Amino acid sequence: MSHDVLETYRDCPFCLKLLYEPVSTLCGHTFCLLCLERFILTSNCVLQCPMCREDFTYLRSTSNTLKTNSILHNLFRQEYEKEYEIRRNEIENERKNIIKKRLIIGNTDHLLSYEYDYTRHEWTLFIKLENDHQNEIGQFIKQITINLHPTFTPSQIILNKPPFQLTRIGRGVFTISLSIEFHSKWNKSDLVTSWLLSFSNTDNRKMIEIEFQKSADDATNNSLL
């Protein structure tokens, strides 16, 4: 591949820097691995290519196994040796300051009564972190606003401390909307999502991967340890 062609495709559309660990998508566009991982994690709505709007939904299930385009990786490393080494150091330092957490949203259910077509369920909605044995969730989440079906009074509830869970008694299923606000130190916008209440006996939960960036002070303190 000629130098002129490489120059045309050398920069990542996200960070506008030399592509490092380039990943090529099915639509033919290429991004830095770290940039693409972040894009997948932070996109709450329909996942589309920022260049051509091609559907990127398939990337959600493969976000942990995105593969580097080895041909481009080797070409860029050879053609831009010094700059590629600088990018490597930048990315490694960035990764040291990233905290990845997996948020779990779901509900438990207990059948209270059943008479013909009338049932009463006691359900508990929960929002927690995976493997959160030390109850760290309160360090990340400031509060959660929960919007229930309008037949509930009150229909909007704000949870401002762990455990982030809500128990109610009701008859039918409905979609619960959630707005999760993070502490200001993380400089992270609210996460808006939803959960369809379930009265089945299966494992009623979904997982959302979230990325937090350590503050400059936290990063400095860690480097001194």
Wavefront OBJ file of the C-alpha trace (Angstrom):
o trace
v 0.000 0.000 0.000
v 1.449 3.381 -1.014
v 2.271 6.133 1.471
v -0.362 8.437 -0.082
v -3.099 5.840 0.442
v -2.010 5.289 4.044
v -2.108 9.049 4.637
v -5.744 9.082 3.523
v -6.798 6.434 6.041
v -4.294 6.956 8.864
v -6.436 8.955 11.323
v -9.208 7.624 13.572
v -12.585 9.363 12.966
v -13.131 9.515 16.747
v -9.876 10.845 18.231
v -8.474 12.275 14.955
v -5.088 10.765 15.776
v -3.057 8.024 14.142
v -5.009 4.771 14.278
v -3.689 2.552 17.044
v -4.760 -1.091 17.183
v -7.043 -0.391 14.191
v -10.346 -2.264 14.009
v -12.195 -2.417 10.679
v -15.981 -2.812 10.687
v -18.217 -4.553 8.160
v -19.046 -1.222 6.514
v -15.363 -0.681 5.751
v -14.516 2.051 8.261
v -11.646 1.769 10.697
v -11.269 3.042 14.266
v -8.849 2.739 17.173
v -9.750 -0.256 19.313
v -10.057 1.846 22.476
v -12.157 4.496 20.702
v -14.533 1.876 19.325
v -14.851 0.150 22.708
v -15.785 3.471 24.300
v -18.291 4.226 21.558
v -20.024 0.887 22.134
v -20.110 1.380 25.904
v -21.441 4.945 25.819
v -24.090 4.578 23.099
v -27.448 4.216 24.842
v -29.585 4.342 21.707
v -29.284 2.698 18.293
v -25.669 1.809 17.585
v -24.653 3.120 14.166
v -21.426 3.854 12.339
v -20.638 7.564 12.853
v -19.414 7.746 9.269
v -22.152 6.046 7.227
v -24.923 5.200 9.768
v -24.557 1.481 9.085
v -26.057 -0.675 11.836
v -23.457 -1.465 14.504
v -25.743 -3.517 16.756
v -23.708 -6.653 16.092
v -20.747 -5.050 17.851
v -22.516 -5.084 21.221
v -22.249 -8.861 21.458
v -18.632 -8.866 20.307
v -17.309 -5.839 22.209
v -15.038 -8.069 24.286
v -13.528 -9.783 21.249
v -12.988 -6.949 18.764
v -10.088 -7.962 16.561
v -7.320 -5.659 15.413
v -6.754 -5.393 11.672
v -3.285 -6.933 11.740
v -2.403 -5.768 8.217
v -3.109 -2.104 8.989
v -1.540 -2.467 12.420
v 1.752 -3.633 10.913
v 1.649 -1.084 8.083
v 1.081 1.857 10.419
v 3.721 0.609 12.850
v 6.300 0.381 10.056
v 5.366 3.576 8.203
v 4.910 5.795 11.275
v 7.252 4.081 13.716
v 7.923 6.990 16.106
v 4.365 8.313 16.056
v 2.971 4.819 16.577
v 5.179 4.389 19.649
v 3.882 7.698 21.020
v 0.309 6.508 20.454
v 1.103 3.242 22.231
v 2.273 5.129 25.318
v -0.793 7.393 25.214
v -3.199 4.467 25.009
v -1.449 2.511 27.766
v -1.622 5.521 30.086
v -5.292 6.025 29.233
v -6.122 2.407 29.977
v -4.479 2.674 33.391
v -6.958 5.425 34.282
v -10.080 3.600 33.108
v -12.413 1.827 35.520
v -14.838 -0.600 33.900
v -17.927 -1.718 35.761
v -20.842 -3.922 34.808
v -24.232 -2.643 35.958
v -26.959 -5.224 36.559
v -30.649 -4.280 36.337
v -33.433 -6.752 37.002
v -36.201 -7.839 39.314
v -37.220 -10.643 41.616
v -40.831 -11.781 41.914
v -42.999 -13.511 44.489
v -46.567 -14.611 43.717
v -48.822 -13.526 46.574
v -52.193 -14.781 45.345
v -53.831 -16.337 42.320
v -57.559 -16.454 41.665
v -58.741 -17.184 38.131
v -57.436 -14.246 36.050
v -56.446 -12.144 39.058
v -52.898 -12.366 40.387
v -50.932 -10.307 42.868
v -47.153 -10.206 42.766
v -44.617 -8.694 45.099
v -41.668 -7.649 42.983
v -38.354 -5.979 43.741
v -36.475 -3.943 41.167
v -32.720 -3.889 41.738
v -29.794 -1.967 40.299
v -26.363 -3.189 41.382
v -22.801 -3.721 40.251
v -21.537 -7.152 39.321
v -19.435 -8.760 42.080
v -19.882 -5.694 44.280
v -18.881 -7.418 47.510
v -17.687 -4.171 49.103
v -20.790 -2.205 48.099
v -18.849 0.199 45.874
v -21.900 1.242 43.877
v -22.444 4.280 46.098
v -19.049 5.624 45.025
v -20.257 5.815 41.437
v -24.018 6.383 41.509
v -25.441 9.475 43.194
v -29.123 8.743 42.693
v -31.585 6.855 40.506
v -34.937 8.235 39.369
v -37.500 5.492 38.767
v -40.710 6.079 36.816
v -43.413 3.462 37.352
v -46.785 2.942 35.704
v -49.052 5.949 36.453
v -51.404 3.706 38.464
v -48.778 3.599 41.225
v -48.742 6.347 43.846
v -46.251 7.877 43.814
v -45.286 6.914 40.282
v -41.857 8.540 40.488
v -39.370 7.472 43.149
v -35.834 8.727 43.745
v -33.297 6.408 45.359
v -30.289 8.311 46.702
v -28.319 5.644 48.549
v -27.557 1.918 48.290
v -29.021 -0.584 48.097
v -30.694 0.749 44.960
v -33.845 -1.355 44.964
v -37.590 -0.845 45.087
v -40.325 -3.258 46.203
v -43.954 -2.937 45.177
v -47.090 -5.101 44.859
v -48.951 -5.208 41.563
v -50.891 -7.256 39.048
v -49.316 -6.813 35.629
v -46.012 -6.167 33.932
v -44.959 -2.829 32.458
v -41.841 -0.955 31.397
v -40.009 0.915 34.141
v -37.913 3.890 33.015
v -34.701 4.674 34.871
v -32.436 7.708 34.953
v -29.135 7.000 36.688
v -27.142 10.016 37.871
v -23.456 9.597 38.653
v -21.357 11.560 41.120
v -19.900 14.734 39.589
v -16.295 13.558 40.092
v -16.773 11.101 37.227
v -17.879 13.835 34.802
v -20.346 11.400 33.265
v -23.766 12.174 31.810
v -26.886 10.475 33.155
v -27.623 6.973 31.940
v -31.216 6.663 30.738
v -32.473 3.122 30.326
v -35.530 0.950 30.975
v -36.533 -2.413 32.362
v -39.529 -4.546 31.418
v -40.880 -5.996 34.647
v -40.957 -9.787 34.499
v -42.987 -12.334 36.460
v -41.243 -15.381 34.991
v -39.062 -17.700 37.024
v -36.024 -17.148 34.836
v -33.002 -15.015 35.691
v -34.599 -11.603 35.220
v -31.723 -9.220 34.612
v -29.729 -7.343 32.013
v -26.164 -6.048 32.067
v -24.777 -2.691 30.973
v -21.042 -2.084 30.783
v -19.999 1.343 32.039
v -16.640 3.056 31.809
v -15.383 5.604 34.333
v -12.344 7.825 33.907
v -10.216 8.373 36.995
v -9.681 12.001 37.945
v -6.207 13.509 37.678
v -5.876 13.399 41.481
v -6.891 9.726 41.647
v -4.473 8.833 38.865
v -1.642 10.688 40.630
v -2.382 9.022 43.962
v -2.428 5.580 42.361
v 0.921 6.204 40.690
v 2.428 7.014 44.080
v 1.276 3.760 45.687
l 1 2 3 4 5 6 7 8 9 10 11 12 13 14 15 16 17 18 19 20 21 22 23 24 25 26 27 28 29 30 31 32 33 34 35 36 37 38 39 40 41 42 43 44 45 46 47 48 49 50 51 52 53 54 55 56 57 58 59 60 61 62 63 64 65 66 67 68 69 70 71 72 73 74 75 76 77 78 79 80 81 82 83 84 85 86 87 88 89 90 91 92 93 94 95 96 97 98 99 100 101 102 103 104 105 106 107 108 109 110 111 112 113 114 115 116 117 118 119 120 121 122 123 124 125 126 127 128 129 130 131 132 133 134 135 136 137 138 139 140 141 142 143 144 145 146 147 148 149 150 151 152 153 154 155 156 157 158 159 160 161 162 163 164 165 166 167 168 169 170 171 172 173 174 175 176 177 178 179 180 181 182 183 184 185 186 187 188 189 190 191 192 193 194 195 196 197 198 199 200 201 202 203 204 205 206 207 208 209 210 211 212 213 214 215 216 217 218 219 220 221 222 223 224 225
